[in-house]
Amino acid sequence: MENCIFCKIARGEIPSTIVYRDENVFAFRDISPQAPSHILVVPVKHIPDLLEDEAANGNLLEKIFKTIQKIAKSEGLQNGFRIVANHGDDGGQSVQHIHFHILGKRRMVWPPG
């Protein structure tokens, strides 16, 4: 998608602090972190939301979650972290490209806050 901010980041048109990248998944530090460690994990291919058929691709989700595991270990998040995925307007999805937030290095509370 030409105007998608995450696609622009993936293409290198917008600078970011890349944490991980391969042919399927990339991860970068959030520019407005909500925790000391706040990383976004995104498929390289533009998939607008979690209800898209492509989002149900088990191979893609497996790759994303294996990437989350690698990042959590490299970030030293063994004591715990939160994974967040927002869907749709009511769910708080602000970028129409599926993505997962990894939040860590602080105590998380429930409900979120």
Secondary structure as GFF3:
##gff-version 3
##sequence-region A 1 113
A	DSSP	alpha_helix	5	11	.	.	.	ID=ss1
A	DSSP	beta_strand	18	21	.	.	.	ID=ss2
A	DSSP	beta_strand	25	29	.	.	.	ID=ss3
A	DSSP	beta_strand	37	43	.	.	.	ID=ss4
A	DSSP	three_ten_helix	53	56	.	.	.	ID=ss5
A	DSSP	alpha_helix	58	74	.	.	.	ID=ss6
A	DSSP	beta_strand	81	84	.	.	.	ID=ss7
A	DSSP	alpha_helix	88	91	.	.	.	ID=ss8
A	DSSP	beta_strand	100	104	.	.	.	ID=ss9
###
